[in-house]
Amino acid sequence: MNEVRYAKLCDRPDVLPVGRPRGAKALGTRYERAVALAIPNAFHGPWFQYWGDGGLRYCQPDFLFESEYDPGPIVCLEVKHTWLPYAHVQLEGLYGPVVRCATEREVVGVVVANWLTDGMGGLAVVNCMTEALWAARRGYRVVLHWLGVSAAPLQVPGLVSPQF
């Protein structure tokens, strides 16, 4: 990711096609909807327009929220049905810099995944949002292992959508 020079919240770009996900993509979409139900106060799927070395682009982080009780960074969640290292690259190289530029606030990232895979050495793998937020605020690369609606709740009191 190149340096982000300008970023702002925007509507979904008209130039992007709307398709019906199938296969693994559909599994991921259903899992993301379950996460949305589990943390209803988070900002789900905001679109951002940004300008960097590559020109004008758009991106859509999965979720953004902050704590009204414990002021700190904006938290960006990247949801993956199956964990992949690329999720952290997206958080750290794209979503974090774009949201930071748009809000002028610190941003930390957490990957939420249903299935874990090999190659997770050096990551903080946790199973509750409180632990994930603690680790992310201390600079760890965090994976929140959440098995779905029957698992531990994701909602933490005081989580709200950030104000832009």
N, C-alpha and C positions, 0 to 999 in steps of 0.2 A: 504494500500500500504506500502510495506516495503521500506527501504532506497534504493535509486538508487545509485549504485556505479560507473556505467559506462553507457554511452548512446551515440549513434551516429546515424546520418541519414543513411538510407539504402534503398535498393530496396524492393519491395513487396516480402515477403518470398514465395518461391515456395511451401512450405508445406501447405499454406492456400488455401482452396477450393474457387473457384469463382462460385458463384451461381446467379440466377436471383431472385431478391427480389419480393415478392408478398404481397398483403394486406397492412397492416400498414407499413411494412418495405419499400414497394414500394412508399407509400406516403412520407415517410421520405426521401427517395433517391431523389424523384422529388423536394422536398422542398430544399434539400441541393444543387441540381443543380441550382435552382433559386437563392440561395444565392451566388453561385459561379459566376453566370452571373452578379449579382449586385455588387460584389467586385472583379473585374477581376485581380487586382494586388496582391491579397493575394495568398499565397502558399496553394493550395488545396490538402488535403489528403497526406501529407508527411508520410512516414514510418520511424519509429525509432526502432532500436534494443537496448535493455537495459539489464543490469545485476543488479539484486537485491538479496534479501534474498531468493527469490523463484527460482533463476537460470536465465537462458537466456530467454528473452521474447521479444515480438514485440508489438507495438501499433501504432495507426494512428489517430492523432488529425485531426479534420475536416479542420481547417484553421489556418494559422499563418501569421501574418503581423507585421509591425512596421511602424512608421512615419518617413519619411525622413526630415520633418520640425521640429518635436518636439521629439528629442531623448529621449527615455525612454525604458520601458520594451517591450519585445515581447508580442504581444497579441495573445492569443489562443482562437479560437471560437469553441464551441461545439454546433452543430445544432440539434435541436429536433423539429419534427413536432408538438408534444405535449409536453409541459414542464413536466419534472419529476425531483424530488429532486436528483436522481442519477446522473444527468448531472453535478451537482456541485461537487459531490464526484469524478467523473472521472477527471474533471478539476484540482481539488485541490490535489487529491491523486495519480493521474497517470500522466496525460499529463503535468501539470506544473512541477513536479519534473524531468520528463524525458527530456523535452525541456530545462529546466534550466541546467541540467547536461551536455547535448549535446552542448549547446551554451555558457555556463558560463555567462548567462545574466539573469536578472530578468524577470519573466513571470507573466502576469495577465490573468485571464480568464473571458470570457463573454459567457453566454448561449444565443443562438438565437432561439426563439420559435414562432411558428405560433399560437398555441392554448395554453391558460393558464388554470391552474387548481387550485383547492383548495390547501392550505398548503404553500402559498407563503409569509407568514409573515416574516418580517425581510429582505426581498430581495429588491434591488433597481430595480424596473420595469420601463424601459424607452422605448421610441419609436424612438430614433435616435442614430446613431453610435457615434456622438460627445458626447452625454450625457453618453452613455455606457462606452466610454473610460475614461471620466472624473471620473465616479464613480468607475470603476475597478482600476484605478491608486490610488485611495484613500482607497482601501481595502474593498470596498463593494462587496457582492455577487450580480452579475448583471444578469438580464434577459432582453435582447433586444427583445421586442415584435414587430415582423415584419410580416406583413400580406401577403407578396409576392410582385411580380413584380409591381403591381399597387399601392403599398404603397410608403412611403417616401424612397428615395434612401439610400442605405447603404454606398455607396462610399463616403469617405472623402478625399479631396485633400491631396496628399502626402503619402498615404498608399502604401507600397511596400512590396514585399516578403523579409524576413530577409535573410541576407547573411550568409552562413554556411562555 
